[in-house]
Amino acid sequence: MSTATSHIYAGAAHWTSAGDTKNPGGIFRRAVGDDHWQALHNGLPDKPEVRAILIHPENPQVIFAGTNHGPYRSSDGGDHWEKLGFPDLGMTVWSMLFHPTNPQIMYLGTAPAAVYRSDNGGDTWRRLPNARQTERVQMGFDSRLIRMTVDPSNPDEIYAGVEVGGLMRSLDGGESWTDCSEQLVTLAERPHLKSKIGSDTAAEGMLDTHALTMSAAQPGTVFLAVRMGLFRSTDHGMSWEDMEVGRFSPLTYARDVQVAPQNPQVMYACLSPAARSRDGSLYRSTDLGKSWARFDHGVKANSTMMSVGLHPRDPQQVYCASRSGQVFGTQDGGASWNEYALPENIQDVYAVACA
């Protein structure tokens, strides 16, 4: 595979919303400018569920896939995969994160909710025993450690989001953790922030974490995507304010939020009506969340927008994926867009990445 060509990667699970029909999941690759997706499976388990994709910051040929059988790694852009030394069976990987200055250090989140750390580039992992979140909501599924982020100005300051369980923080590289969800529960007392679908508490929606990110432009500030919208903490996760994205978008259900690698003032957010919906859009902010505008001009998503993939070296390339298998992309900074539909039977797309 050419190392000069940019590639798009998409990860999917294989359960439909009906719960009784399986579609093939897996990880798929498409070269920019090519006309088809390639299913990657050499070395992966049969019909893997892939909910997380992480590309090495220094070598785009090195790719990690988080599966329902633990983490896997490819050293040749996805052509071949190896199972990594993961200590626990039965854990589904939902999130992966590189240390911002030392890619040998990695973090991984699972369902049931747990955090793991690797100090050797993913070869082996150890579970962090103190990464336990206060249980406030009981759902019909295991809580998921769905996303992590780190303060670029302080690599030992890590945040981990739990679906459905709020947020916790470590200030020592993952050895100890503090709950950061108390004020999220307080915010849920406001009528427009109440949401109860699968539990007995109206705080469920505010604790339904989907994504989080931080920017080098504002150390100590955490941006959080939950069922009820986008929220911001300027004091290391201790207090929270509504970013009121509804002032700029008719869609407020937030599934992903990321800061552009090349510009710490630029953010992207995936917004939709609900977890299972027939609409979704990608929005961009150029002032770190003070204002937003729709970015995916001309795109018609037919389901919830789940993930945004930002090219680590080319700011003109941005991709996003809907739950039902649509992938949209621009290579000219949003001036024009193309749809790259995954194979027809691919559903429940959770992740998109590019490099």
ABEGO torsion letter per residue (X at the ends): XBAABBBBBBBBBABBAAGABBBBBEBBBBBBGBABBBBBABGBBBGBBBABBBBBAABAABBBBBBAAEBBBBAAGGABBBBBBBABBGBBBABBBBBAABAABBBBBBOBBBBBBBAAGGABBBBBAABBBBBABBBABBBBBABBBBBAABAABBBBBBOBAEBBBBAAGGABBBBAAAAAAAAAABAAABBBAABABAAAAAABBABBBBBAABBGBBBBBBAAEBBBBAAGGABBBBAGAAAABABABBABBBBBAABAABBBBBBBABABBABEBBBBBAAGGABBBBABBGBBBABBBABBBBBAABAABBBBBBAAGBBBBBAAGGABBBBBBBBAABBGBABBBBX
